[in-house]
Amino acid sequence: METRDIQCPHCWEYITIALDVSVDGQTYVEDCQVCCRPLEIDYTVTQGVLASLSVAPIGQ
């Protein structure tokens, strides 16, 4: 697991998320820890290293 600080596109607060870098990547929905609104987290991993990460609001 690897953690990253991201900024919520709903409330603009920074939160910490955990990413499983043992897989090639994932797309999943996680609620913001501050405002509880849903975020789409999408990331890719190359040879165990985080290659890309994007966070998009859901429901706007």
PDB file of N, CA, C, O and CB in Angstrom:
ATOM      1  N   MET A   1       0.843  -1.189   0.000  1.00  0.00           N
ATOM      2  CA  MET A   1       0.000   0.000   0.000  1.00  0.00           C
ATOM      3  C   MET A   1       0.884   1.246   0.000  1.00  0.00           C
ATOM      4  O   MET A   1       1.985   1.268   0.550  1.00  0.00           O
ATOM      5  CB  MET A   1      -0.957   0.001   1.224  1.00  0.00           C
ATOM      6  N   GLU A   2       0.359   2.254  -0.628  1.00  0.00           N
ATOM      7  CA  GLU A   2       1.033   3.549  -0.680  1.00  0.00           C
ATOM      8  C   GLU A   2      -0.027   4.609  -0.413  1.00  0.00           C
ATOM      9  O   GLU A   2      -1.153   4.483  -0.893  1.00  0.00           O
ATOM     10  CB  GLU A   2       1.755   3.784  -2.070  1.00  0.00           C
ATOM     11  N   THR A   3       0.306   5.639   0.333  1.00  0.00           N
ATOM     12  CA  THR A   3      -0.663   6.697   0.598  1.00  0.00           C
ATOM     13  C   THR A   3      -0.303   7.944  -0.203  1.00  0.00           C
ATOM     14  O   THR A   3       0.865   8.210  -0.486  1.00  0.00           O
ATOM     15  CB  THR A   3      -0.722   7.020   2.108  1.00  0.00           C
ATOM     16  N   ARG A   4      -1.330   8.691  -0.555  1.00  0.00           N
ATOM     17  CA  ARG A   4      -1.169   9.950  -1.277  1.00  0.00           C
ATOM     18  C   ARG A   4      -2.142  10.966  -0.702  1.00  0.00           C
ATOM     19  O   ARG A   4      -3.261  10.623  -0.320  1.00  0.00           O
ATOM     20  CB  ARG A   4      -1.400   9.759  -2.806  1.00  0.00           C
ATOM     21  N   ASP A   5      -1.714  12.200  -0.646  1.00  0.00           N
ATOM     22  CA  ASP A   5      -2.603  13.296  -0.276  1.00  0.00           C
ATOM     23  C   ASP A   5      -3.190  13.861  -1.555  1.00  0.00           C
ATOM     24  O   ASP A   5      -2.468  14.179  -2.499  1.00  0.00           O
ATOM     25  CB  ASP A   5      -1.852  14.401   0.543  1.00  0.00           C
ATOM     26  N   ILE A   6      -4.523  13.983  -1.575  1.00  0.00           N
ATOM     27  CA  ILE A   6      -5.211  14.538  -2.740  1.00  0.00           C
ATOM     28  C   ILE A   6      -6.130  15.659  -2.263  1.00  0.00           C
ATOM     29  O   ILE A   6      -6.463  15.746  -1.081  1.00  0.00           O
ATOM     30  CB  ILE A   6      -6.021  13.431  -3.508  1.00  0.00           C
ATOM     31  N   GLN A   7      -6.528  16.503  -3.190  1.00  0.00           N
ATOM     32  CA  GLN A   7      -7.463  17.577  -2.868  1.00  0.00           C
ATOM     33  C   GLN A   7      -8.839  17.203  -3.399  1.00  0.00           C
ATOM     34  O   GLN A   7      -8.991  16.887  -4.579  1.00  0.00           O
ATOM     35  CB  GLN A   7      -6.988  18.937  -3.464  1.00  0.00           C
ATOM     36  N   CYS A   8      -9.835  17.238  -2.531  1.00  0.00           N
ATOM     37  CA  CYS A   8     -11.207  16.916  -2.923  1.00  0.00           C
ATOM     38  C   CYS A   8     -11.715  17.988  -3.888  1.00  0.00           C
ATOM     39  O   CYS A   8     -11.639  19.176  -3.574  1.00  0.00           O
ATOM     40  CB  CYS A   8     -12.138  16.810  -1.671  1.00  0.00           C
ATOM     41  N   PRO A   9     -12.232  17.595  -5.055  1.00  0.00           N
ATOM     42  CA  PRO A   9     -12.767  18.566  -5.999  1.00  0.00           C
ATOM     43  C   PRO A   9     -14.146  19.110  -5.608  1.00  0.00           C
ATOM     44  O   PRO A   9     -14.677  19.992  -6.284  1.00  0.00           O
ATOM     45  CB  PRO A   9     -12.847  17.942  -7.357  1.00  0.00           C
ATOM     46  N   HIS A  10     -14.718  18.598  -4.537  1.00  0.00           N
ATOM     47  CA  HIS A  10     -15.996  19.110  -4.036  1.00  0.00           C
ATOM     48  C   HIS A  10     -15.768  20.215  -3.002  1.00  0.00           C
ATOM     49  O   HIS A  10     -16.289  21.321  -3.148  1.00  0.00           O
ATOM     50  CB  HIS A  10     -16.831  17.965  -3.420  1.00  0.00           C
ATOM     51  N   CYS A  11     -14.987  19.914  -1.954  1.00  0.00           N
ATOM     52  CA  CYS A  11     -14.822  20.856  -0.837  1.00  0.00           C
ATOM     53  C   CYS A  11     -13.431  21.490  -0.780  1.00  0.00           C
ATOM     54  O   CYS A  11     -13.194  22.391   0.024  1.00  0.00           O
ATOM     55  CB  CYS A  11     -15.098  20.149   0.468  1.00  0.00           C
ATOM     56  N   TRP A  12     -12.515  21.025  -1.627  1.00  0.00           N
ATOM     57  CA  TRP A  12     -11.147  21.549  -1.754  1.00  0.00           C
ATOM     58  C   TRP A  12     -10.249  21.265  -0.552  1.00  0.00           C
ATOM     59  O   TRP A  12      -9.151  21.815  -0.458  1.00  0.00           O
ATOM     60  CB  TRP A  12     -11.203  23.025  -1.975  1.00  0.00           C
ATOM     61  N   GLU A  13     -10.700  20.418   0.362  1.00  0.00           N
ATOM     62  CA  GLU A  13      -9.857  20.013   1.496  1.00  0.00           C
ATOM     63  C   GLU A  13      -8.920  18.892   1.048  1.00  0.00           C
ATOM     64  O   GLU A  13      -9.233  18.138   0.127  1.00  0.00           O
ATOM     65  CB  GLU A  13     -10.730  19.551   2.713  1.00  0.00           C
ATOM     66  N   TYR A  14      -7.777  18.795   1.708  1.00  0.00           N
ATOM     67  CA  TYR A  14      -6.840  17.707   1.421  1.00  0.00           C
ATOM     68  C   TYR A  14      -7.168  16.494   2.282  1.00  0.00           C
ATOM     69  O   TYR A  14      -7.421  16.618   3.480  1.00  0.00           O
ATOM     70  CB  TYR A  14      -5.383  18.161   1.662  1.00  0.00           C
ATOM     71  N   ILE A  15      -7.159  15.313   1.653  1.00  0.00           N
ATOM     72  CA  ILE A  15      -7.394  14.055   2.355  1.00  0.00           C
ATOM     73  C   ILE A  15      -6.307  13.065   1.936  1.00  0.00           C
ATOM     74  O   ILE A  15      -5.638  13.262   0.922  1.00  0.00           O
ATOM     75  CB  ILE A  15      -8.827  13.489   2.047  1.00  0.00           C
ATOM     76  N   THR A  16      -6.137  12.017   2.711  1.00  0.00           N
ATOM     77  CA  THR A  16      -5.157  10.984   2.402  1.00  0.00           C
ATOM     78  C   THR A  16      -5.885   9.723   1.966  1.00  0.00           C
ATOM     79  O   THR A  16      -6.813   9.263   2.632  1.00  0.00           O
ATOM     80  CB  THR A  16      -4.241  10.698   3.621  1.00  0.00           C
ATOM     81  N   ILE A  17      -5.451   9.170   0.835  1.00  0.00           N
ATOM     82  CA  ILE A  17      -6.032   7.923   0.348  1.00  0.00           C
ATOM     83  C   ILE A  17      -4.926   6.862   0.286  1.00  0.00           C
ATOM     84  O   ILE A  17      -3.746   7.193   0.173  1.00  0.00           O
ATOM     85  CB  ILE A  17      -6.704   8.123  -1.059  1.00  0.00           C
ATOM     86  N   ALA A  18      -5.317   5.597   0.359  1.00  0.00           N
ATOM     87  CA  ALA A  18      -4.383   4.478   0.252  1.00  0.00           C
ATOM     88  C   ALA A  18      -4.559   3.814  -1.105  1.00  0.00           C
ATOM     89  O   ALA A  18      -5.682   3.552  -1.537  1.00  0.00           O
ATOM     90  CB  ALA A  18      -4.603   3.451   1.402  1.00  0.00           C
ATOM     91  N   LEU A  19      -3.449   3.546  -1.772  1.00  0.00           N
ATOM     92  CA  LEU A  19      -3.466   2.924  -3.094  1.00  0.00           C
ATOM     93  C   LEU A  19      -2.715   1.602  -3.038  1.00  0.00           C
ATOM     94  O   LEU A  19      -1.628   1.518  -2.468  1.00  0.00           O
ATOM     95  CB  LEU A  19      -2.843   3.863  -4.161  1.00  0.00           C
ATOM     96  N   ASP A  20      -3.304   0.575  -3.632  1.00  0.00           N
ATOM     97  CA  ASP A  20      -2.685  -0.743  -3.671  1.00  0.00           C
ATOM     98  C   ASP A  20      -1.777  -0.808  -4.894  1.00  0.00           C
ATOM     99  O   ASP A  20      -2.259  -1.009  -6.009  1.00  0.00           O
ATOM    100  CB  ASP A  20      -3.761  -1.877  -3.704  1.00  0.00           C
ATOM    101  N   VAL A  21      -0.464  -0.639  -4.698  1.00  0.00           N
ATOM    102  CA  VAL A  21       0.465  -0.635  -5.823  1.00  0.00           C
ATOM    103  C   VAL A  21       0.907  -2.044  -6.231  1.00  0.00           C
ATOM    104  O   VAL A  21       1.773  -2.195  -7.093  1.00  0.00           O
ATOM    105  CB  VAL A  21       1.679   0.197  -5.478  1.00  0.00           C
ATOM    106  N   SER A  22       0.317  -3.070  -5.618  1.00  0.00           N
ATOM    107  CA  SER A  22       0.641  -4.450  -6.014  1.00  0.00           C
ATOM    108  C   SER A  22      -0.177  -4.889  -7.229  1.00  0.00           C
ATOM    109  O   SER A  22       0.049  -5.973  -7.766  1.00  0.00           O
ATOM    110  CB  SER A  22       0.391  -5.415  -4.842  1.00  0.00           C
ATOM    111  N   VAL A  23      -1.122  -4.058  -7.664  1.00  0.00           N
ATOM    112  CA  VAL A  23      -1.912  -4.335  -8.869  1.00  0.00           C
ATOM    113  C   VAL A  23      -1.547  -3.305  -9.938  1.00  0.00           C
ATOM    114  O   VAL A  23      -0.922  -2.291  -9.631  1.00  0.00           O
ATOM    115  CB  VAL A  23      -3.453  -4.300  -8.560  1.00  0.00           C
ATOM    116  N   ASP A  24      -1.934  -3.559 -11.197  1.00  0.00           N
ATOM    117  CA  ASP A  24      -1.579  -2.660 -12.298  1.00  0.00           C
ATOM    118  C   ASP A  24      -2.336  -1.341 -12.276  1.00  0.00           C
ATOM    119  O   ASP A  24      -1.987  -0.411 -13.003  1.00  0.00           O
ATOM    120  CB  ASP A  24      -1.825  -3.344 -13.604  1.00  0.00           C
ATOM    121  N   GLY A  25      -3.360  -1.258 -11.455  1.00  0.00           N
ATOM    122  CA  GLY A  25      -4.157  -0.035 -11.367  1.00  0.00           C
ATOM    123  C   GLY A  25      -5.595  -0.358 -11.046  1.00  0.00           C
ATOM    124  O   GLY A  25      -6.020  -1.513 -11.093  1.00  0.00           O
ATOM    125  N   GLN A  26      -6.333   0.674 -10.721  1.00  0.00           N
ATOM    126  CA  GLN A  26      -7.743   0.505 -10.368  1.00  0.00           C
ATOM    127  C   GLN A  26      -8.504   1.785 -10.665  1.00  0.00           C
ATOM    128  O   GLN A  26      -7.929   2.869 -10.764  1.00  0.00           O
ATOM    129  CB  GLN A  26      -7.900   0.117  -8.880  1.00  0.00           C
ATOM    130  N   THR A  27      -9.799   1.628 -10.800  1.00  0.00           N
ATOM    131  CA  THR A  27     -10.745   2.740 -10.806  1.00  0.00           C
ATOM    132  C   THR A  27     -11.806   2.379  -9.793  1.00  0.00           C
ATOM    133  O   THR A  27     -12.420   1.315  -9.882  1.00  0.00           O
ATOM    134  CB  THR A  27     -11.363   3.007 -12.244  1.00  0.00           C
ATOM    135  N   TYR A  28     -12.028   3.262  -8.825  1.00  0.00           N
ATOM    136  CA  TYR A  28     -13.014   2.967  -7.796  1.00  0.00           C
ATOM    137  C   TYR A  28     -13.590   4.261  -7.244  1.00  0.00           C
ATOM    138  O   TYR A  28     -13.069   5.345  -7.507  1.00  0.00           O
ATOM    139  CB  TYR A  28     -12.392   2.128  -6.667  1.00  0.00           C
ATOM    140  N   VAL A  29     -14.661   4.142  -6.481  1.00  0.00           N
ATOM    141  CA  VAL A  29     -15.324   5.288  -5.861  1.00  0.00           C
ATOM    142  C   VAL A  29     -15.030   5.274  -4.373  1.00  0.00           C
ATOM    143  O   VAL A  29     -15.145   4.243  -3.712  1.00  0.00           O
ATOM    144  CB  VAL A  29     -16.858   5.265  -6.122  1.00  0.00           C
ATOM    145  N   GLU A  30     -14.649   6.436  -3.856  1.00  0.00           N
ATOM    146  CA  GLU A  30     -14.392   6.596  -2.427  1.00  0.00           C
ATOM    147  C   GLU A  30     -14.983   7.930  -1.994  1.00  0.00           C
ATOM    148  O   GLU A  30     -14.888   8.919  -2.720  1.00  0.00           O
ATOM    149  CB  GLU A  30     -12.856   6.523  -2.103  1.00  0.00           C
ATOM    150  N   ASP A  31     -15.590   7.960  -0.820  1.00  0.00           N
ATOM    151  CA  ASP A  31     -16.158   9.202  -0.305  1.00  0.00           C
ATOM    152  C   ASP A  31     -15.073  10.058   0.333  1.00  0.00           C
ATOM    153  O   ASP A  31     -14.163   9.546   0.985  1.00  0.00           O
ATOM    154  CB  ASP A  31     -17.272   8.909   0.711  1.00  0.00           C
ATOM    155  N   CYS A  32     -15.182  11.369   0.135  1.00  0.00           N
ATOM    156  CA  CYS A  32     -14.279  12.313   0.787  1.00  0.00           C
ATOM    157  C   CYS A  32     -14.441  12.179   2.304  1.00  0.00           C
ATOM    158  O   CYS A  32     -15.562  12.100   2.805  1.00  0.00           O
ATOM    159  CB  CYS A  32     -14.564  13.780   0.319  1.00  0.00           C
ATOM    160  N   GLN A  33     -13.337  12.154   3.021  1.00  0.00           N
ATOM    161  CA  GLN A  33     -13.365  12.015   4.474  1.00  0.00           C
ATOM    162  C   GLN A  33     -13.867  13.278   5.169  1.00  0.00           C
ATOM    163  O   GLN A  33     -14.206  13.238   6.352  1.00  0.00           O
ATOM    164  CB  GLN A  33     -11.983  11.666   4.986  1.00  0.00           C
ATOM    165  N   VAL A  34     -13.919  14.404   4.444  1.00  0.00           N
ATOM    166  CA  VAL A  34     -14.360  15.671   5.032  1.00  0.00           C
ATOM    167  C   VAL A  34     -15.825  15.953   4.702  1.00  0.00           C
ATOM    168  O   VAL A  34     -16.639  16.150   5.604  1.00  0.00           O
ATOM    169  CB  VAL A  34     -13.479  16.825   4.534  1.00  0.00           C
ATOM    170  N   CYS A  35     -16.164  15.973   3.400  1.00  0.00           N
ATOM    171  CA  CYS A  35     -17.526  16.364   3.001  1.00  0.00           C
ATOM    172  C   CYS A  35     -18.429  15.177   2.664  1.00  0.00           C
ATOM    173  O   CYS A  35     -19.628  15.354   2.447  1.00  0.00           O
ATOM    174  CB  CYS A  35     -17.459  17.285   1.809  1.00  0.00           C
ATOM    175  N   CYS A  36     -17.864  13.972   2.620  1.00  0.00           N
ATOM    176  CA  CYS A  36     -18.611  12.722   2.365  1.00  0.00           C
ATOM    177  C   CYS A  36     -19.184  12.614   0.958  1.00  0.00           C
ATOM    178  O   CYS A  36     -20.033  11.757   0.712  1.00  0.00           O
ATOM    179  CB  CYS A  36     -19.736  12.598   3.351  1.00  0.00           C
ATOM    180  N   ARG A  37     -18.750  13.449   0.038  1.00  0.00           N
ATOM    181  CA  ARG A  37     -19.231  13.352  -1.335  1.00  0.00           C
ATOM    182  C   ARG A  37     -18.340  12.382  -2.114  1.00  0.00           C
ATOM    183  O   ARG A  37     -17.157  12.246  -1.802  1.00  0.00           O
ATOM    184  CB  ARG A  37     -19.254  14.753  -2.016  1.00  0.00           C
ATOM    185  N   PRO A  38     -18.897  11.707  -3.123  1.00  0.00           N
ATOM    186  CA  PRO A  38     -18.153  10.663  -3.828  1.00  0.00           C
ATOM    187  C   PRO A  38     -17.103  11.211  -4.797  1.00  0.00           C
ATOM    188  O   PRO A  38     -17.293  12.231  -5.460  1.00  0.00           O
ATOM    189  CB  PRO A  38     -19.113   9.785  -4.579  1.00  0.00           C
ATOM    190  N   LEU A  39     -15.983  10.476  -4.845  1.00  0.00           N
ATOM    191  CA  LEU A  39     -14.884  10.789  -5.753  1.00  0.00           C
ATOM    192  C   LEU A  39     -14.562   9.546  -6.573  1.00  0.00           C
ATOM    193  O   LEU A  39     -14.599   8.430  -6.053  1.00  0.00           O
ATOM    194  CB  LEU A  39     -13.626  11.284  -4.972  1.00  0.00           C
ATOM    195  N   GLU A  40     -14.251   9.731  -7.836  1.00  0.00           N
ATOM    196  CA  GLU A  40     -13.765   8.622  -8.646  1.00  0.00           C
ATOM    197  C   GLU A  40     -12.241   8.691  -8.647  1.00  0.00           C
ATOM    198  O   GLU A  40     -11.648   9.660  -9.122  1.00  0.00           O
ATOM    199  CB  GLU A  40     -14.345   8.674 -10.112  1.00  0.00           C
ATOM    200  N   ILE A  41     -11.624   7.652  -8.109  1.00  0.00           N
ATOM    201  CA  ILE A  41     -10.178   7.549  -8.041  1.00  0.00           C
ATOM    202  C   ILE A  41      -9.731   6.601  -9.151  1.00  0.00           C
ATOM    203  O   ILE A  41     -10.225   5.477  -9.242  1.00  0.00           O
ATOM    204  CB  ILE A  41      -9.703   7.049  -6.630  1.00  0.00           C
ATOM    205  N   ASP A  42      -8.807   7.041  -9.987  1.00  0.00           N
ATOM    206  CA  ASP A  42      -8.294   6.216 -11.076  1.00  0.00           C
ATOM    207  C   ASP A  42      -6.771   6.311 -11.054  1.00  0.00           C
ATOM    208  O   ASP A  42      -6.213   7.407 -11.071  1.00  0.00           O
ATOM    209  CB  ASP A  42      -8.875   6.670 -12.467  1.00  0.00           C
ATOM    210  N   TYR A  43      -6.102   5.158 -11.016  1.00  0.00           N
ATOM    211  CA  TYR A  43      -4.647   5.185 -11.015  1.00  0.00           C
ATOM    212  C   TYR A  43      -4.075   3.983 -11.751  1.00  0.00           C
ATOM    213  O   TYR A  43      -4.729   2.950 -11.895  1.00  0.00           O
ATOM    214  CB  TYR A  43      -4.119   5.225  -9.588  1.00  0.00           C
ATOM    215  N   THR A  44      -2.838   4.144 -12.216  1.00  0.00           N
ATOM    216  CA  THR A  44      -2.106   3.057 -12.862  1.00  0.00           C
ATOM    217  C   THR A  44      -0.758   2.891 -12.175  1.00  0.00           C
ATOM    218  O   THR A  44      -0.189   3.837 -11.630  1.00  0.00           O
ATOM    219  CB  THR A  44      -1.922   3.330 -14.383  1.00  0.00           C
ATOM    220  N   VAL A  45      -0.272   1.670 -12.219  1.00  0.00           N
ATOM    221  CA  VAL A  45       1.000   1.315 -11.592  1.00  0.00           C
ATOM    222  C   VAL A  45       1.865   0.633 -12.641  1.00  0.00           C
ATOM    223  O   VAL A  45       1.385  -0.219 -13.389  1.00  0.00           O
ATOM    224  CB  VAL A  45       0.788   0.388 -10.341  1.00  0.00           C
ATOM    225  N   THR A  46       3.136   1.006 -12.697  1.00  0.00           N
ATOM    226  CA  THR A  46       4.095   0.385 -13.596  1.00  0.00           C
ATOM    227  C   THR A  46       5.255  -0.148 -12.773  1.00  0.00           C
ATOM    228  O   THR A  46       5.959   0.621 -12.117  1.00  0.00           O
ATOM    229  CB  THR A  46       4.589   1.388 -14.673  1.00  0.00           C
ATOM    230  N   GLN A  47       5.455  -1.435 -12.802  1.00  0.00           N
ATOM    231  CA  GLN A  47       6.531  -2.118 -12.071  1.00  0.00           C
ATOM    232  C   GLN A  47       6.558  -1.724 -10.589  1.00  0.00           C
ATOM    233  O   GLN A  47       7.618  -1.460 -10.021  1.00  0.00           O
ATOM    234  CB  GLN A  47       7.885  -1.801 -12.714  1.00  0.00           C
ATOM    235  N   GLY A  48       5.384  -1.691  -9.986  1.00  0.00           N
ATOM    236  CA  GLY A  48       5.271  -1.414  -8.566  1.00  0.00           C
ATOM    237  C   GLY A  48       5.365   0.048  -8.176  1.00  0.00           C
ATOM    238  O   GLY A  48       5.387   0.371  -6.988  1.00  0.00           O
ATOM    239  N   VAL A  49       5.423   0.946  -9.170  1.00  0.00           N
ATOM    240  CA  VAL A  49       5.539   2.381  -8.919  1.00  0.00           C
ATOM    241  C   VAL A  49       4.303   3.080  -9.476  1.00  0.00           C
ATOM    242  O   VAL A  49       3.882   2.802 -10.599  1.00  0.00           O
ATOM    243  CB  VAL A  49       6.841   2.962  -9.557  1.00  0.00           C
ATOM    244  N   LEU A  50       3.724   3.980  -8.696  1.00  0.00           N
ATOM    245  CA  LEU A  50       2.560   4.731  -9.140  1.00  0.00           C
ATOM    246  C   LEU A  50       2.923   5.564 -10.372  1.00  0.00           C
ATOM    247  O   LEU A  50       3.814   6.410 -10.313  1.00  0.00           O
ATOM    248  CB  LEU A  50       2.026   5.638  -8.002  1.00  0.00           C
ATOM    249  N   ALA A  51       2.233   5.321 -11.480  1.00  0.00           N
ATOM    250  CA  ALA A  51       2.527   6.006 -12.729  1.00  0.00           C
ATOM    251  C   ALA A  51       1.587   7.182 -12.990  1.00  0.00           C
ATOM    252  O   ALA A  51       2.007   8.208 -13.524  1.00  0.00           O
ATOM    253  CB  ALA A  51       2.452   5.031 -13.874  1.00  0.00           C
ATOM    254  N   SER A  52       0.314   7.033 -12.613  1.00  0.00           N
ATOM    255  CA  SER A  52      -0.650   8.122 -12.796  1.00  0.00           C
ATOM    256  C   SER A  52      -1.743   8.031 -11.753  1.00  0.00           C
ATOM    257  O   SER A  52      -2.061   6.950 -11.257  1.00  0.00           O
ATOM    258  CB  SER A  52      -1.259   8.086 -14.209  1.00  0.00           C
ATOM    259  N   LEU A  53      -2.312   9.180 -11.426  1.00  0.00           N
ATOM    260  CA  LEU A  53      -3.398   9.257 -10.457  1.00  0.00           C
ATOM    261  C   LEU A  53      -4.303  10.398 -10.847  1.00  0.00           C
ATOM    262  O   LEU A  53      -3.841  11.517 -11.068  1.00  0.00           O
ATOM    263  CB  LEU A  53      -2.863   9.442  -9.015  1.00  0.00           C
ATOM    264  N   SER A  54      -5.604  10.122 -10.936  1.00  0.00           N
ATOM    265  CA  SER A  54      -6.568  11.195 -11.189  1.00  0.00           C
ATOM    266  C   SER A  54      -7.733  11.048 -10.232  1.00  0.00           C
ATOM    267  O   SER A  54      -8.116   9.944  -9.845  1.00  0.00           O
ATOM    268  CB  SER A  54      -7.062  11.175 -12.662  1.00  0.00           C
ATOM    269  N   VAL A  55      -8.287  12.194  -9.862  1.00  0.00           N
ATOM    270  CA  VAL A  55      -9.427  12.252  -8.947  1.00  0.00           C
ATOM    271  C   VAL A  55     -10.484  13.129  -9.606  1.00  0.00           C
ATOM    272  O   VAL A  55     -10.210  14.270  -9.979  1.00  0.00           O
ATOM    273  CB  VAL A  55      -9.014  12.812  -7.523  1.00  0.00           C
ATOM    274  N   ALA A  56     -11.691  12.590  -9.747  1.00  0.00           N
ATOM    275  CA  ALA A  56     -12.780  13.334 -10.369  1.00  0.00           C
ATOM    276  C   ALA A  56     -14.005  13.336  -9.458  1.00  0.00           C
ATOM    277  O   ALA A  56     -14.298  12.343  -8.793  1.00  0.00           O
ATOM    278  CB  ALA A  56     -13.131  12.732 -11.743  1.00  0.00           C
ATOM    279  N   PRO A  57     -14.722  14.475  -9.436  1.00  0.00           N
ATOM    280  CA  PRO A  57     -15.954  14.515  -8.632  1.00  0.00           C
ATOM    281  C   PRO A  57     -17.046  13.706  -9.297  1.00  0.00           C
ATOM    282  O   PRO A  57     -17.095  13.610 -10.524  1.00  0.00           O
ATOM    283  CB  PRO A  57     -16.426  15.965  -8.422  1.00  0.00           C
ATOM    284  N   ILE A  58     -17.910  13.132  -8.509  1.00  0.00           N
ATOM    285  CA  ILE A  58     -19.091  12.432  -9.009  1.00  0.00           C
ATOM    286  C   ILE A  58     -20.315  13.195  -8.521  1.00  0.00           C
ATOM    287  O   ILE A  58     -20.402  13.567  -7.350  1.00  0.00           O
ATOM    288  CB  ILE A  58     -19.124  10.929  -8.532  1.00  0.00           C
ATOM    289  N   GLY A  59     -21.253  13.424  -9.426  1.00  0.00           N
ATOM    290  CA  GLY A  59     -22.498  14.055  -9.024  1.00  0.00           C
ATOM    291  C   GLY A  59     -22.515  15.568  -9.129  1.00  0.00           C
ATOM    292  O   GLY A  59     -23.282  16.230  -8.430  1.00  0.00           O
ATOM    293  N   GLN A  60     -21.683  16.121  -9.991  1.00  0.00           N
ATOM    294  CA  GLN A  60     -21.725  17.566 -10.190  1.00  0.00           C
ATOM    295  C   GLN A  60     -22.334  17.879 -11.502  1.00  0.00           C
ATOM    296  O   GLN A  60     -22.462  19.050 -11.860  1.00  0.00           O
ATOM    297  CB  GLN A  60     -20.350  18.180 -10.099  1.00  0.00           C
TER     298      GLN A  60
END
